[in-house]
Amino acid sequence: MKVPKETNTYCPKCKKHSPHSIAIYKKGKERSLAAGVRRHEREKHGYGGQKWPELKRTAKTTKKQVLRLKCRSCGFEVSRLGIRLRKLEIGA
């Protein structure tokens, strides 16, 4: 699916419609020293194994692409949940 680089949409901070630049949301690197990660690593050792199911095979072939809309006037960013699709192209 092709999406334009810019769209005119409502900005909750400006409280009016203004041009927004569009980007695809990309997940950041997970912190390896976060409390939950350390706890899960500890629970995986010894008897009992995994504390929650380890995903062996994925059922879905696509992901819901999240769009990041950044207001051109104030710089406020809004996330918009996209639809399920294989490929999202920006600036077409």
N, C-alpha and C positions, 0 to 999 in steps of 0.2 A: 504494500500500500504506500502511496506517495502522499507526503504531508508538506505544506508550504513552510518556508523558514520563519515566516512571521504571520501572525493573525491578530485581528482586532477582537479583544474579548474583555470581560469584566475584571477589574482589579479590585479586590476587597479592601486594599489599603487606600487607594485613591478614591474609592467609591464611585468609579465611573468606567466606561469603556475606554481602553487605550491599547496601542499596539504592543504585542508581546512577542518576544523571540522564542522559538521552540527548539528544545533539545531533548534527546532521549536520556532517561534516567539510567545511570550506571551504578551498580552497587559498589560501595567502597570496600577496602580490604578489611577483613574481620580482625579484631584485636586478639592476639594469641594469649595475652595475659589477663583477659577479662575473667571475672569470678566464675561465670557459668561454664566457660571453656575449661578452666582448671578443675572445677568440680566434676565435670563430665569425664575428663581425662582420668581423674582419680577413680571414679566409679567403674570405668571400663576394665580396670585391673582386678585380678583375683577372681574368685568364684562369682558367678552371676552374669558376667559379660556385659553386653550392651544394656543400658538403662532405658532406651527407647529404640524402636525398630530401626535398623540400618536399611536404608532404601536400596533394594537390590536392582529393581528395574522400574523405569519411569513409565507412566501410563500416557502422559501427554507429549505431543510432538511440538507444541507451540507454547509460547509464554505471552502473558498479557503485558504489552509494552506500556510503560508509564512515561508520560510526556511531562517535561519540566517547562513551565511557561514563566518567562521572566519579563516583568513589566519594563518597558523602555523608559518611562518617566520616573519611577521611584525605585526600580531595581528589586521589587518584591517578587519572590518566587512562589509559584503555586504548582502543585503536582496534580496531574489529571490522569486518572486511570484509563488506559487505552483499551482497545478491543483485542481479542485473541487473534494473532496473525503470525505468519512465518517470518516475514521481513517487513521492516518499516524504513522507508527512505525519506530523508528530510531534504528540502530544497529542490523539489522537482517542478 
